[in-house]
Amino acid sequence: MSVIVRKLFKHGGSYAVDIPMDFVKNAGTKEVILESTPKKLSIRPKAELDTIESEPLFAEFITALAVDAMKHP
């Protein structure tokens, strides 16, 4: 695992970060998933098998659906 420090820069109405070519080659993909929490921003390669179930808030969403379904049968 490699760790490097990069600065964000403005790119249109967004921010961007340069990712070294070696990192992209090692990931084997040019698509990434961004995950954000109040204390953490993660960038990870998008796998072929990534599904909605792998989304961080999916379990919370399903729970909310179940609770709502029980309130309004």
Secondary structure, DSSP 8 states (H G I E B T S, - for coil): --------EEETTEEE----HHHHHHHT-S-EEEEEETTEEEEEE--TT--GGGSTTHHHHHHHHHHHHHH--
